[in-house]
């Protein structure tokens, strides 16, 4: 029986859209399956994507060499993706990492400095006085030290990046199927996906890139082994005048002496409603989901009050000039693999593979992760390209 497609990517998020683009650039017969973003989250009963937002931090420095390589290679292709799609998604405003100064018990800043040296990335090292002079809108604890990466860093719109990747995949012949996958099986020598809409599509190979929803009990014969946590993000509205006054603000990662207070923050970003928002994230504890039903229900909420109150307190400490209460909160999710790296590998079937497990840090690196997923389908393996991890996939017993 002839397959409908050569390759199908299940999942139209950041990794899936990237994989579809890379596949479509190299072969015909590509399809990507996944629903559009719901108009009303609160009443939506289907699956969700974690890319329904306008701000994710991007930076080239990472103490982990493999994550740094994933980021560097992705960021290096941003300009081409923007040019070819006509969609701008990257704001190179720089990224500031702040923590207790080197020499104490907390080695975080020292690890970042060493990583920058190892990667040959230009940075500015700033003490208390220099932080205050360069970034007067921030208020850090005394005894802080900052590492500022002025180039190749800032923030991206995950929503617009997915749109750009999808557009480029379609331009070279990929078919976008706006449905929701229910199950993926190896049947009669083909990989077959059945959707909630009642249709069935077959391919030589299928790549599952469904983010946290990859844990769905019936999606694969053996579900992936992955921990999925709910995250609450909080948004503060600022006026256009305030946004202009804060135009020199970079993306921020703040490592606190009490790690519970560690956060990330985005500068003012204009959202689809025309308003400017600053976003802060960093839950004080973990909220784990073990079923797809729990995860769907979580995305219909606006997050947790406990996390919102925690983030509001830290936001006003760090940016004392913005005194408004939060405009709104939202729910998100992160997925952690057993290895701490994305899982890019085959199931027990040589026709069904997975591409999932962003580990809370994959948005900026999604294009390279997607490229590796495409390579897995095209060649049957990931070639040795300087990565020390094998991106192994793990499944529940």
C-alpha positions in Angstrom: 0.0 0.0 0.0 1.4 3.4 -1.0 2.0 6.0 1.7 0.1 9.3 1.7 3.4 11.1 2.5 7.1 10.3 2.8 7.4 11.9 6.2 4.8 13.3 8.7 5.6 15.6 11.6 3.0 15.4 14.4 3.1 18.7 16.2 3.2 22.3 14.9 5.1 23.9 17.7 8.6 25.3 17.7 10.5 22.0 17.2 7.9 20.4 14.9 7.6 23.5 12.6 11.4 23.6 12.4 11.7 19.9 11.6 9.0 20.3 8.9 10.9 23.2 7.2 14.2 21.3 7.2 12.6 18.2 5.8 10.7 20.1 3.1 13.9 21.8 2.0 15.5 18.4 1.3 12.7 16.2 0.0 9.1 16.1 -1.3 6.1 14.5 0.4 6.2 16.3 3.8 3.1 16.9 6.0 2.9 18.5 9.4 -0.2 17.8 11.6 -1.4 20.0 14.5 -4.2 22.4 15.3 -4.2 26.2 15.2 -3.9 28.2 18.4 -7.4 28.3 20.1 -9.2 31.6 20.1 -10.5 31.0 23.6 -8.1 29.1 25.9 -10.6 28.8 28.8 -13.2 26.9 26.8 -10.8 25.0 24.5 -11.0 21.2 25.0 -8.2 20.1 22.7 -4.4 20.3 23.0 -2.3 23.4 23.5 1.1 24.7 22.5 3.6 26.4 24.7 4.6 28.8 21.9 1.4 30.9 22.2 3.3 33.9 23.3 5.5 36.8 22.1 8.6 36.5 24.3 11.3 33.9 24.9 14.8 34.7 26.0 17.5 33.9 23.5 21.3 33.8 24.3 24.3 32.0 23.1 26.0 31.4 26.4 25.2 28.2 28.3 27.4 26.4 30.8 26.5 23.2 29.1 28.4 22.8 25.8 25.7 20.9 24.0 23.0 23.3 24.8 25.3 26.2 23.8 25.9 24.5 20.4 22.2 24.0 19.9 21.6 27.7 20.6 24.5 29.0 18.6 23.5 27.1 15.5 19.9 28.1 15.8 20.6 31.8 16.4 23.0 31.8 13.4 20.0 31.0 11.2 17.5 33.5 12.5 18.4 36.2 9.9 17.9 33.8 7.0 14.6 32.6 8.4 13.4 36.2 8.8 14.6 37.2 5.4 13.1 34.2 3.5 9.8 34.4 5.3 9.4 38.1 5.6 8.4 37.6 9.3 10.5 39.4 12.0 10.6 37.4 15.2 14.0 38.2 16.7 14.9 41.3 18.9 18.7 41.4 19.5 18.5 43.5 22.7 21.1 41.5 24.5 20.8 39.3 27.6 21.9 40.1 31.2 22.6 37.3 33.6 22.9 38.4 37.3 23.7 36.6 40.5 25.8 36.7 43.7 29.3 37.8 42.8 32.0 35.3 42.2 34.0 34.0 45.2 31.1 33.0 47.3 29.2 29.7 47.7 27.1 30.2 44.6 29.2 29.5 41.5 26.5 30.5 38.9 28.1 33.7 37.6 31.5 32.1 37.5 30.1 29.2 35.4 28.6 31.7 33.0 31.8 33.6 32.7 33.8 30.4 32.0 31.2 29.3 29.4 31.5 32.6 27.6 35.3 32.3 27.5 35.1 28.7 26.3 32.7 29.8 23.5 34.6 32.9 22.6 31.5 35.1 23.2 31.9 38.8 23.9 30.6 39.8 27.3 30.7 42.7 29.7 31.3 41.8 33.4 29.6 44.3 35.7 29.8 44.9 39.4 27.2 46.6 41.6 28.0 50.1 40.5 28.4 49.2 36.9 25.1 47.4 36.9 23.3 50.4 38.3 25.0 52.8 35.8 24.3 50.7 32.7 20.8 49.4 33.7 19.3 52.0 36.0 15.8 50.6 35.7 16.9 47.4 37.6 17.5 47.1 41.3 19.7 44.1 42.3 20.7 42.9 45.7 24.0 44.3 47.0 26.9 42.1 46.2 25.6 41.1 42.7 27.6 40.6 39.6 26.3 40.7 36.0 27.4 39.1 32.7 25.9 41.1 29.8 25.9 39.5 26.3 25.3 42.4 23.9 25.3 40.5 20.6 23.5 37.3 19.5 21.1 37.5 22.4 17.8 39.1 23.3 14.3 37.6 22.8 12.2 36.0 20.1 8.5 35.7 19.5 7.8 32.0 19.5 4.5 32.5 17.9 6.0 34.4 15.0 8.9 32.0 14.7 6.5 29.1 14.3 4.6 31.1 11.7 7.8 31.8 9.8 8.9 28.1 9.9 5.5 26.9 8.7 5.3 29.5 5.9 8.7 28.4 4.6 7.8 24.7 4.8 4.6 25.4 2.8 6.5 27.4 0.3 8.5 24.4 -0.7 5.6 22.0 -0.8 4.9 20.8 2.7 1.2 20.3 3.5 -0.2 21.6 6.8 -3.0 19.5 8.2 -4.8 21.4 11.0 -6.0 18.4 13.0 -5.2 16.8 16.3 -3.3 13.5 16.4 -4.8 10.8 18.6 -2.6 7.8 17.9 0.5 6.8 15.9 1.1 3.2 15.0 3.3 1.0 12.8 0.9 -0.9 10.5 1.6 -3.0 7.5 5.1 -1.5 6.9 3.9 2.1 7.2 3.6 4.7 10.0 0.0 5.7 10.5 -1.6 8.6 12.4 -5.2 8.8 13.3 -6.7 12.2 14.2 -9.5 13.4 16.4 -11.3 14.6 13.3 -11.6 11.0 12.2 -9.0 10.9 9.4 -6.0 8.6 8.9 -2.8 9.5 7.2 0.2 7.2 6.4 3.8 7.8 5.8 7.1 6.1 5.4 8.1 7.6 8.8 6.4 9.8 11.4 8.2 12.2 13.8 6.3 13.0 17.0 7.0 16.6 18.2 4.1 17.3 20.5 5.9 18.9 23.4 4.4 18.1 26.8 1.4 16.4 25.1 3.9 13.7 23.9 3.1 12.0 27.2 -0.5 11.2 26.0 -1.3 7.7 27.1 -2.6 6.5 23.7 -0.4 8.5 21.4 2.3 5.9 21.1 2.3 2.2 22.0 4.7 3.1 24.8 4.5 6.7 25.9 7.7 8.8 26.3 9.3 9.0 29.7 9.2 12.6 30.5 8.3 14.9 33.4 5.9 17.7 32.5 5.5 20.7 34.8 3.1 23.5 34.8 4.5 27.0 34.8 2.8 30.4 35.6 3.9 33.5 33.8 2.9 37.0 34.9 2.5 40.1 32.6 2.8 43.8 33.6 1.4 46.4 31.2 3.5 49.5 30.5 2.5 52.5 28.4 4.2 53.2 25.1 6.0 56.1 26.8 7.3 53.8 29.5 8.3 51.2 26.9 10.3 53.8 25.1 12.0 54.8 28.4 12.9 51.2 29.0 14.1 50.6 25.4 17.6 49.8 26.7 16.4 46.9 28.8 17.8 43.5 27.9 16.4 40.1 28.6 17.2 39.2 32.2 18.1 36.0 34.0 18.4 36.6 37.8 19.9 33.9 40.0 19.1 34.6 43.6 21.0 33.5 46.7 17.8 31.7 47.7 17.3 29.8 44.4 13.5 29.9 45.0 13.6 33.6 44.0 15.5 33.0 40.7 13.6 34.3 37.7 13.7 35.3 34.1 12.2 38.6 32.7 11.5 40.0 29.3 11.7 43.7 28.5 8.6 45.5 27.2 7.2 43.7 24.2 4.3 44.8 22.0 1.6 42.1 22.0 -1.1 41.4 19.4 -3.6 43.6 21.4 -1.3 46.6 20.7 -0.2 46.9 24.3 3.3 46.6 25.8 3.9 44.0 28.5 6.9 43.0 30.6 6.8 39.3 31.4 8.3 37.4 34.4 8.5 33.7 35.1 10.1 31.4 37.6 7.7 29.3 39.8 8.7 28.9 43.4 8.0 25.1 43.2 7.0 22.4 40.8 3.6 21.3 39.7 3.9 18.1 37.8 1.3 16.5 35.5 1.3 12.8 34.6 -1.7 12.7 32.3 -2.7 14.5 29.1 -6.1 15.2 30.7 -4.4 17.1 33.6 -2.3 19.0 31.1 -5.2 20.1 29.0 -7.1 21.3 32.1 -4.0 23.3 33.3 -3.7 25.2 30.0 -7.4 26.3 30.4 -6.4 28.1 33.6 -4.5 31.4 34.1 -1.9 29.6 36.3 -1.5 29.6 40.1 -2.2 32.4 42.5 0.8 31.3 44.6 3.2 31.6 41.7 1.6 35.0 40.7 2.1 36.5 44.2 5.7 35.2 44.3 6.5 36.7 40.9 4.8 40.0 41.7 6.9 40.5 44.8 10.2 39.8 42.8 9.1 42.0 39.9 8.6 45.0 42.1 11.9 44.4 43.8 13.8 44.2 40.5 12.0 47.0 38.6 10.8 49.4 41.3 10.0 52.1 38.7 7.0 50.0 37.4 4.5 50.0 40.2 1.4 48.8 38.4 -0.3 45.6 39.4 0.0 42.7 37.0 -2.2 42.9 33.9 -2.7 39.1 33.7 -1.2 35.7 34.3 -1.1 32.7 32.0 -0.3 29.0 32.1 2.6 27.3 30.3 4.4 24.0 30.6 7.9 22.6 30.4 9.0 19.1 29.6 12.1 17.4 31.0 13.7 14.3 29.6 15.7 11.8 31.8 18.9 13.0 30.2 18.4 16.8 30.4 18.6 17.0 26.6 15.9 16.8 23.9 14.9 13.3 23.0 15.6 12.8 19.3 15.3 9.1 18.5 13.2 6.2 17.3 10.6 4.2 19.2 10.7 0.4 19.0 9.6 0.9 15.4 12.1 2.1 12.8 9.2 4.1 11.3 8.2 6.2 14.3 10.5 8.6 16.1 10.1 11.3 18.7 11.4 14.9 19.0 10.5 16.2 22.4 11.8 17.3 25.8 12.8 21.0 25.6 13.9 21.0 29.3 12.7 24.6 29.8 15.5 26.0 27.6 14.8 24.9 24.0 12.8 27.8 22.5 15.9 29.7 21.3 17.4 26.4 20.1 14.4 25.0 18.3 15.6 25.4 14.8 18.7 23.2 15.4 16.7 20.7 17.4 14.3 20.5 14.5 17.1 20.1 12.0 18.4 17.1 14.0 14.9 15.6 14.0 14.8 16.0 10.2 18.2 14.4 9.9 17.1 11.4 12.0 14.2 10.7 9.5 16.3 11.4 6.4 19.4 9.3 7.3 18.2 7.0 10.1 20.5 8.6 12.7 22.0 11.8 14.0 25.5 12.2 12.6 28.3 13.2 15.0 28.5 16.9 14.7 30.3 17.8 17.9 27.5 16.9 20.3 28.6 14.8 23.3 25.1 13.6 24.0 23.3 11.1 21.7 19.9 12.7 22.3 18.6 9.3 23.3 14.8 8.7 23.6 13.3 7.0 26.6 10.0 5.4 27.0 7.8 4.1 29.9 7.9 0.4 30.7 
